Each structure stands twice: as structure tokens, then as C-alpha cells.
């Protein structure tokens, strides 16, 4: 109790000393105020950007994994990832059956063409043929209107589709499109559902400018079969039809008489295999993404007959890599701005040291008088340290308040997201106290080393 009263007395004396020259105290705090304001506001804006980035990436799909086909080579020149049609629906079936860490998987066939409704036309940025699992992967299972197509629609290549809000606005002028007929390459499609709004993704692309239809419909009725590639393995059955699984039926047209079993073994013929542009999968959890990738890699190596150490004809990517890339950029920019703010704090600390040295000089006789009546050097030193820390804490309080005002102003005027950072506020207060102790130590030590007799005679 006695110690508490003593500390409160020191705090009161420090406050009284600062009140003697309010203007000088405010000017001394100005560097700390600006530094703390910059640090806290930058941290809040940076945290807001990180939160928004995370939401945008999550909005693209839950624990998303994308498998892209390999690179084609022409004349010794590599064409790049995705140019060689090496992925098939059998790969999708194999991943679904063998990969326990994969929650959902769907084939994707892409196209880019015009959509016509009445006298209006629109060329969507995204036109996908896929399966119902695609909506689960993209967290799009809840529709604004209508319903999704079914696996039966995929098997029968039914001409149905679901569209995004951008298409509703541009083709139907906001009216309900359910049950309406649109034409894609002169093929009629019935709109059965409308996707809920997602907005732009992290790359700024409109996710609502999209049309989704069964992949078999997209492949056979819009994209055509020109993307089929030959396979050197003969898989013909006794009735001359190549079997590709019950989920994704395919047809093989025989142009020559059916070969006998012996002829097939001696001279296997090339068959036509339907391919997809990419495969999208979703891991069961964020932590399971690496395990899911390993399982997918082993499965595709098996189905594509890739030997150990061989070059894969596919590429696996996930949103974690994208998140790390954008996150590192955001962290770098925030760190650079924090360095600038730290320089302001350093300048503010130097200002506090300068003013405290002036205060020691002005109060030399006061110090001598206190020492003469029994005050020890330690008491004088603590008193000046308390004054320096109090000055910094008051500056931090004002700086935090102004930082909140700046963050709100940025949100209102520019629309940038912010996220309050308790860590930044606690850190700002702690740093302010350390600055007060660090830059106030030398003036306090100098005051404690004064000789009482010389101090009393100081003019």
C-alpha cells in the first residue's frame, strides 16, 4: 500500500511537471503521436487487406485443388501448361474412388462463344461444362433461383444450364430467367438455375459472368469432339463399343471391321479418348490439402502409366500457393510502411530526449533542493523516467485515437477494408513505454548524477 501511494505521488508529480508547459509537452508528444498513428492505421489497413484476400480466395473454392493437363511440344518448342489434352474423365473417376482426402472432384470443359436470347447477345467470360460436384467445390451449392442439373443430365447430355447474375442482368434485364431458352451456337438450352452473387475474385475477374452446363453437353454439342486424342491402348469390347465407366458414357465409332482377339493383341489400334480441359477437386480440410495432392499425384501417375522418376503430363496447383503469393506481397508492403512509421517513432524518441535534457537543465536547482532534503539519486532518476514514460503514453493514446479516425476515414472515402488490431494497439502502447524508458534514461541518469551543492548554486 505504501509503495502504491509512493508511485501515485510520483505520477502526480510527473503530471504536474508536464502541466507547467503544456504547449512544449504537446509539441514533444507530436513525434510519438504521428508514429503511433501511422503504425496502428497501417496495421489495421494491412489486416483488412489480408482478411479480404483470405475471403476472396476462399470465395473461389473451398480447399481448391486444380489439375491442369501437360504441355504440348511442336518442333522442339514447349507450348506451355494446359496445351496438351492429357486429362480424361477416367482420371476424375479414379481420383473420386482412390483419394480419401478429396471431398469432391469434377471435370471441366471450357468454351468461349456467344449466347443469344431473343434479340440480345452476350459473350460470357466463363463458360464451363462440368458435373454437379463443381458447385460443391466452389461453395456454390445454394442457388438464388432454380436448381442445379443432375448426374442424369450429365449422362444424357441434356441441354440445360445455370447462369450467373451478370448474364441475368445483360440478357434478361434482371427478370427471372428460369425456364427461358437461350441459344449457344444455335443449340437451344433451358435455364434451370441462377447462381448466387460472388463478385470479383482476387485477380479482379467477374465470377458472376458465367454459364455452367453438363460437361457432356458442352463437349458434344458446343465444343465438338475435335479435342479428342488418340490412345495407343486398345480397349474395345466384344460389341465394338469402348467402355469409359457408367458415370461418363462415351461412344467409339468403328470405321473398320472388328478385329479378332489375336489380331488386337498383335496389332493394337488407336482409339479415340475424350479429354477434359482441367479437373477441379476439393480437399476435406485445409490441413488435408498436401495429403490430397499426394494421393492425386499417385493416382494420376498410375492411370497415366508414369514411371517413378518420370515426367508427369499434368500439373497440380492449389489456392494455398496463391494465398501465400498474395500474402507475402501484402506483408512486404505493410513491413515497408511500418519501417517508415518506426522512423517517425525514432524521431519522436529523440525529441523526448532533447526536451528532457532541457527540463533537467531548467530544474537543476529543484533537483539540488530535493537532494538536500534527503532525496536519493535513484528517486530523482525514477521521477524523470516516469515523466518521459507518461509523455510517451499520452502520445500513444492520442495516436491510437487518431489512427482509428484515419482508418474510418479511409474506409468511408476510399472503400478500403480495415480490421481492428488489438495486437497493434497493445504493441503501440508497449513500444511507447519502451521509448520513454530508452530515450528518457540518459536525461534521468544525468539528473541523478548532479551534485546537490553545485545544483543549488546553479544560475
N, C-alpha and C positions, 0 to 999 in steps of 0.2 A: 504493500500500500504506500509505503514511504517512497519507494522507487518510482511508483506511478505518479505521485504528486510532484516528485522532483522532475520527472520527464515532462509532465504537463506544464510545469513552471518554465522549463527551458523552451518548450514550444511557444508559450505565451510571450516570452522574451524575444524569441526569433520573429514572431509575427509583429511585435511592437517595433522591432528594428527595421523591418521591411516597410512598415507604415510611415516611417519617418520621411521617406522619399518615395512616394507611390509611383510617380512618373518614371523614376530611374528603375524601380523594381519591374514595372511593366515592360520597359524597353529591354531590360536584361532578360526577361522571360520570352521575348519575342522570337529569338532563335529557337528555343525549345518548343514554343507553340507551333511554329512553322514546320519544324522537323517532325514532331509527333503527328500533326495534322496530315502531313504528306505520307508518313508511314502507315497510319491507320486507314486513310482513304484508299491508298494504293492496295493494301491488303484486302480491303472489302471489295474493291472493284475486281482485283485478281481472283478472289474466291468466287465472286459472282460469275466471272467468265469460266472458271473451272467447273462450277456446278452446271452452268448452261451447256458447256461442252459435253459433260457426262450425260446430261439428259438427252442431248441431240444424238449422241452415239447410241444410247440405249433405245432411243426412238427408232433408230434404223433397224433394230432387231435385238431380240433377247439372246445374249451369248452367241452372237452370229459367227458362223464359220462359212467361208466361201471357197469352193473348189473350182479352179479355172482350168481349162484344157491347156495342152502344151503349146510349144512354139513350132510353127512350120518353117521349113528351110527350102529356099529356092536358089539354086545356083551357088550354094555355099553361104547364102545370106539368111540369117535368122530373122524371122518376121515379127517376133515378139510373143509374149504370153497371150494365149487365147486364140491364136491364128490356126492352130491345128485341131480339127474336130476329134478329140480323143475320149470324150466322156459320153457314156451311154446310160439309158435308163436302168440297165442291169447293174451299173455301179450304184445307182440310187437304192435299188433293192438290196444289194449286198451290204451297203452301209446300214440300212434300216435293220437288217437281220443280225449283223455281226457286232455292231458297235453299241455297247451297253451305255456308254457315256453320251450318246447322241439322243436327244429328246425327240427331234423331228428332222426330216430330210425331204427335200423336194427338188425335182429337176426344173430348170429354167430354160425356155426357148425364147429368144428375143427377136423382135421385128421393129421396123420403123416405116410406117406408112400412114396414109391419110384415112381419117374416119369421117364418114358423111352421115348427116342426119337431116333429112329434108333438103333445104337449100343451104344448109350450114355445113362447114367442114372444119376439121381441126387435126393437127398433126401432133399427137402427144409425145412428150419426152421419153416416156417409158411405156413399152407395150410388151407384156410378158405372157408367155404360156407356161403354166405350172400346174401344181396339184393343190388340193385344199390345205396341205401341210404348210404351204408357203405363208399363209396368213397367220398361222401359229408361230412360225419362225419370226415374222416381222411384227408380232404383237398387234395384229390387225383383225383378230377374230371377231371383235364386236363391230358390227356394221351400223352405219347411220340409218340405212334403209335396206329392205330386202334380205336376201340370204346369199350365202356362198354356193358355188357349184359343188357337186359331189364327185366321189370317185366313179360313180356310174357315168356321169357326164364325161369324165376323162376317158373311160373305156369306150364310150360310144362316140367320142369326138363331137359332142353336142355343141351347137353354135350358140353358146350363152357366154356372158361376160359380166364382170363387175368393174365399176369405174370410180375414179377419184373425183373430188369436189371441183377441181379445175375443169374437168370435162363437163360436169353438170352445169357449171357457170357458162362455159363458152358454147356448148352445143344445145343445151336445153334452157338457157337463160334463167337458171335457178329452179325451174319446175322439176317435179319428180320424174325421173327417167324410168322408173320401174315398169317393165312390160313394153317399153318402147323398142323399136327396131332401128339399129344403126347398120351401116354398110361399111365393110372393110375389104378393099379390093373387090368390090361388087358382090361380096358374100354377106348375106344378112345375119346379124347377131342380135339376140334378145338380151337387153339389160335386165339382170335379175338382182343386182345389189349395188349399193353405194358405200364406198369406204369412208370411215371417219377421217376427219382432217388431221394431218400430221405436220403440215408446213414444210419449211425448207430444212434440208439436212446440213451437216457441218460443212459441206462443200458449197452450200448455197443453192442446191438444186431443189426444185419444187417436187416434193414426194407425192403431192396430190394430182399431178399431171400424169396419170397412169391408167392403163387398161389392163385387166387380168382376165385370162380365159384359159380353159383346159389346154395343157401343153400339146396334146394330140391334135386338137383343133387348130392350134397355131401352126404346128408342124405340117399338117397335111393339107390345110385349107388356105393358109396365108403364106407361110414361109416356103411351102413346097417341100420336095424331097431332095433338092439339089445338094443339101448339106450331108447326105449320107456318104459314108466312106466304106471302102472295101475292107473285109477281114479275111485273112488267109486261112481261117479255120472253117472247115465245112461242118455245119450244124443242121443239115437238112434231115427231116424225119421221113418216115415211110410214106406219108401222104404228100410230100413235096412242100410242106409249109415249115418255115423256120419258127421255132418257138422262142419267145422272149419273155416268158413269165405271164402269169394271169393278170397282174395289175396293169401292165402296159402291153397290150397285144400289138403285134406288128405283122405285116404281110410280106411275103417274098414271092416275087413273080418268076416263074420258071420259063425261060426262053428256049431251053433245050430239053430233050427227053431226060427223064430221071435216070441217074446213074445207079448201077448196082453197088452193093456194099463193097465188093472188091475194087471196083473202079474208083469209088470215093476214097478208099484208103490209099490207093496207088497214085491217083492224081486228084488231090483235093481242089475244088473250085472255090473261087472267091464269092462270098455272099455280100449282100448289102446290109449294113448295120445302121440303124437310126441313131443319131447323136443329138446331144443337147449342148447348149451354149455354156452352161455352168450348172453347178449343183450348190444349193444353199442348205446349210444344216444349222441346228441349234443344239448347244451342249446343255446338259441337265442343270448345270450351275456354272458360275464364273470360274470357280476353282477347278472345275472338271474340263475346261477348255483344252489345256495341254494334253490331258488323257484322251479326250475325244479326237484331237488331231492325230495323236499316235495311232489310235485304232483305225481312223480313216486312212491314214497312210499305209498301214499294214494291209488293210482290206483292198485298197486300190493297187498296191504292188502285187497282190495275189491275183486279182481279176485282170490286171493288165500284163501279167506274167513278167514282171520286172525283177530281175535277179538282184541278190544282195550286192550293194555297191554300184548298181546300175543307175542310169539317169532316168528320173521319173518323167513321164509325159503329161504331168499335171502340176498345178501349184496350189497350195493351201494357204489361205490367208484368214485372219480373224480381226475383229474390231479392237482387240486389246492392243495390237500393234498400232492401229490408227489412233487410239486413245493416248498411247504413250507418245506418239509423234506430236500430236497437238498439245498434250500436257507438257512436254518438255519445252515447246515453244512458248507457251504461256508462262511457265516457270522462269524461263530465261528472261523474258521481258519484265516480269514482276521483279526479278532479282536486280536487274539493271536499274529500275526505278527506285528500288529500296536502297541501292548504293547511293544514289543521288540524295535521297531523303536522309541517309545516315550522315552524309557530309553536312547537311543542314544542322543535324543534331550536334555534330562535332563543333561546328561554328558557334552554336548556341552554348556549348560547354565552355569554349574559350572565352566567350563573353561573360559567362558567370564567374570564371576565374578572375578575369580582369576587374569586374565590379567588386568582387570580394576582396581583392588586394587593395582596391581604393577604399573600401569600407574599413579594412584593418588600419590603413593609414589615418583615416579620419577619426577613428575611435581609439587611437593609441592611448590617450590619457584615460579614457574609460577603462581600457584593459589594465593599465597600471593601477588605477584606483581599486578595481576588483581584486587584483593580485595582492594589493596592500592590505585589504581587509580579510584575506585568507583564502581567496580562490586559487586553485591549483592550475598548472598549465593544462592538465587534462580537461578541466572544466571549461577553460577558455576554448580549447580545441573542439570539444563536443558542441559548444554553443555556436561556433561559426559553421561547423558541419551541418547542424540542424537548420541553420538559416539557408545554407546552399541547397540542401535536400528539399526543404519546404518551398523554396523558389522554383525548383525543377518540378515538384509535384503539382504546384499550382499551374505552371505552364503546361504540364501534361493534361491536366483536367480541362483547361481551355482548349488545348489542341484536339483532344478527343471529341469535345462538343462540336468544334468547327469541322472536324473530319466527318462526323455524322451529317452535318449540314451540307458539306460538299458532296458526299455520296448521294444524298437525296436529290440534290440539285442536278447531278449528272444523270440520275435515273429519270427525273422528270423532263429535263431538257433534251437529252440525247437518247433516252430509252435504253441505256446500258443496264444490264442486270447487276445487282450488288448482293452481297451476302455478309451480314454482320459477323465479325470475327472476334470472339471472346479472347482467343489466344493473342491476337494483335493488340487488344486493349490491355490485357494483363502484361504482355511484353513491353508495351509502351510505358506503362507505369514503372515496371522494374528497371527498364533502361534509364528512365528519368532519374530514379533514385540512385542508380549507379553513377550517372553523370554528375549528380550533385555531390556524391561522395568523392568521386575521382578528381573532378576539377575543383572541388572545394577543399580538398585535403591540404594542398600546399598553402593557400592563404590561412587556413586554420592552424596548421603547424607553425607558420611564421608568427601568427598572433600569440601562440602558446610559448614561443621562444623569447618573447620580449622581456627585457629586464624591467622589473617594476619601477625602479628609481629613474631609469632613462625614460620610461614611458610617461611617468608623472611630470618630468621636466620637458617633455616634447611640446614644441610650439607649432 
